[in-house]
Amino acid sequence: MKCNQVRLNCGTTIPTIGLGTYSFQNDREETEGAVQMALKVEMHPMWRQTKLREFCGDKKIHVSAYSPLGGPGNSWGSTAVVEDPVIQSIALKHKTTPAQVALRWGLSKGASVIVKSFSKDRMKENLGTLDLRLDDQDLINIENMEERKIMRGEFLVNQTTSPYKTLQDLWDDEI
């Protein structure tokens, strides 16, 4: 079995079915000859992954968004998504929470959103996302937000031991 294959319980071997945390350029190179069904990447209203989502759509690859709220509470995360004035104003307009707006945006793009919570109240709040409908103007306002990748990976970049000398090298000039 090759490293880009998986063996199913029935004994059949198939090409890789999922990748994670790739840039647009790396994903195009890594999926050559493989049947990819899912891609897990950082995606939220401030890092919309437009080119990557278009590529995945053309290839029938499902996008799954990790940190759809920007990773608040994580050492690398930020509250910037839920504190953004655009997200806040849309939440006020719909009488909902900024988190629900960010999650609904991800769902509206056809992605699954991976939320992390240990709070029953937050889990219930997250389910309320399914009742929210963003209108065209909401989506336009989100698309016009300044983009900012939150999990930038600075720790992977250095001039001596890393193949990535700059953040632009790491993210194929997408950052």
N, C-alpha and C positions, 0 to 999 in steps of 0.2 A: 504494500500500500504506500502511495506517495504522500508527502506531507500536505498536499493540497487536496486530499481526498478524505472522506469519512466512510466508515463501514457501518451500514445499517444493521439492526438486530437480526434481520433475515439473512445476513451474510453478504448482501450486495454492496459493492463499493461504488460510490458516486463522487463527482467533483464537489469541492467545497460549496457549502450552502450559505455561508454568512461571513462577513468581515466587520471590523469595527475601527472607528477613529482613523479613517483615511481621508486624505485630501482628494480633491477632484482628480488631479493628475495621477496620484498613486493608485487610486481606485481603478482608473482606466487601465493602468499597467498590470495591476495584480489580478484583475478579473479576466484577463486574456485567456480564453480556452476553458474557463470554469463556468459552471452554472451557479450563479449567485442569486440567492432569493431575498436576502436581507442585508442591510447595512446599518450599523448603529453608529451615530455620530452626534457630536454636540450640535444642538439646533434649538433655537428659541427666537423670539422676535428681534433680538439684537444681533443674532448670527443665523441668518436665514438659509444659508446653504443653497442658494438659487441654482447655480450651475450644477452642483452635485445632484440636487433633486431632479433637475431636467434630464441629466444623464441617466439617473436611476429609473426615471419614468420611461425613457426610451428603451431601456434594457429590461423593463418589468421587474425591477428590484425594489423591494419594500424598504422605506427609510424608517428607522426607529430613532426617535430623538431622546438622547440622554440629557440630563440637566435642562429640561424645558423651562425651568424657572431661573436658570443661571447658576444653580448650585449654591444657594444661600445655606450657610451652616457648614459647608465644607471648607477646608483650609485654603483651597484654591478658588472657591466660589465667590459669588458677589450677589448683593441684593439689587444690583443695577436694573435688572429686567423688571422686577415688581415695583421698583421705585421710579421707573421712568415716567415722566409726565404724560406721555401719550398713552401708555398702558393704564395709568391711574385715571385719566379722563374718560377712557372707554369704560373702565370699571364703574365709575360714577354714573355715567350715562345709562348703563344697563343694570345698575343697582346690584352689582356683583363684586367679586374680589379681583385684584390685579392678577393673582395666580390663576384664577379661572379664565381670564382673558388670554393669558399667555398659553395656557394649555389648549384652549379652544382654537387659538391661532394655529398651533401645531397640528391639531386634528383636521383643521380646515385645509391644510396642505397635503392631506392624505397620509401623514406620518402617524405612527403610534408614539405615544409619549410615555416615557418611563419616569414615574414620580416616586420619590422616596419619602416616606413619612412613618413615624412611629406613633403618631397621634390619631386617635379615632376621629376626633373632630375634623382634622385636616383631611383624612381619608374620605369622610363624608362630604366635605367641601369640594374635594377633587371630583367626586361623582357628579356634583352639581354642574360641572363643566358641560356635561352632556345636554343640559337644558338650555345652555346659552347659544344664541345665534348672533354672530358678528355680521354687520351689514357691510355693503361695499365700501362705504366711506371709512369704516373702522379698519378694514383690510388695507385700504390705500394709505391711511395714516401710519399703520404699522410698517408697510413697505417703504415709507419715506423716512423711517427712523435711521439714525446713524448706526452703521454696523460695527460691532465690537465683539471679537472672540474673547470669551472669559477664561477658558482653560487653555492658555497660550503655550504651555510647555517650555517655559524658559529654562527649566532644569535640564532639558535635553540638548541644549545648545551650549557649545564651548569651542574654543579655537584649537584645542589640543587632541582630545580623545573622541569627540563626537563627529559623525559624518555631517552633522548640521552645524554650520558655522554661524548662521543667522536664523532668526525666526522665519524669514522669507524662504530660506532653504528648506526648513522643516515643513512649512505649509505651502510650498510651491507658489510663492508670491500671492497667496490668497488672503494673507493677514495684513 
